Amino acid sequence: MLNFTYQKISTSVFSRIDPQLKAMFTPESFDYILGGLLTVNLAIERTKQDLKRFKMDEKAFSDLFRQSDLQASIISALDEIENQLTISLGQMLDVVDAFSPAIERLVSSYDTINYFTVNFDGIFDHIIYGRGYKRKNIVTDFWKGSGALDQKAAAKVKVFHLHGDLRYKPFKKTNYNTPPYRWPVLVVGDQEVKKGIIASNEALRFYNNSLRAVFDNRGPMTKNDLAIIGFGFRDEDEHIVSRIKHGLSAGVFDRVSLFDPEDKLSAHPAKHEWVSPSKENLISYVGRL
């Protein structure tokens, strides 16, 4: 119904950014930054599916849609997103550089690091990889160049996307294969919905099984530290919350640190350090872990 897609907006923005920023991305992964378009695109795709499911006249609906104010509002919003992205990407590069010394120190301090995230946008992934992905040889998120999951990938820093990632999609387009475009698999909804989505996807199962393993057993580590940054401990994330509490109760970790405006572990008997963002910034906190 509308001539807008992730790829078209992504291609347009990608062609306008300066070469230094382009070096951080491939065209295939660039659309992850377009998270602001997710709701609009999903709503349009869902409407298209419903039209077919109920055997409605798609052309008549499209004509009505084009005559309403909604289309003009969406077009205006998309133009604004394009303009803002060219600014925000430059700011993001500054953030990557600002975090780099703290990340370098963190990586040098541990034999292995497991980074679990429920965020879709992957911005902190870029902070971990660094400018130009210079730390790529010591960081993995378990994806091959072909777009397939590589569960046996070995690297010092391991990235696990528990609730999906806008950059990675089943049968994603890469330099090695060009299948039809697919939407990213994102884990949203209540607890039961999330569990169903995770169970149905190989990568999500792998990431969540890895979480379980880390919180069940400390392994051979002589020192095992846990840092929790900005996690909400919400009911819909009970599949994660229960693993954290299990690990704390079982004494899997030697040191537990929470960076959050609230002390969400205050009711748990395990000893921990609570750091509020009002007392210390995130770069400083990460740098001394």
MOSUL-V838193 format. One record per helix or strand of 3 or more residues. SS is the DSSP state (helix for helix, strand for strand). FROM is the first residue (numbers start at 1). LEN is the number of residues. If there is no record, write none. Layout:
((SS,FROM,LEN) (SS,FROM,LEN))
This chain:
((helix,6,9) (helix,19,4) (helix,27,27) (helix,58,10) (helix,69,41) (strand,113,5) (helix,123,7) (helix,131,3) (helix,136,3) (strand,157,5) (helix,191,9) (helix,202,15) (strand,225,5) (helix,235,15) (strand,255,5) (strand,273,3) (helix,282,6))
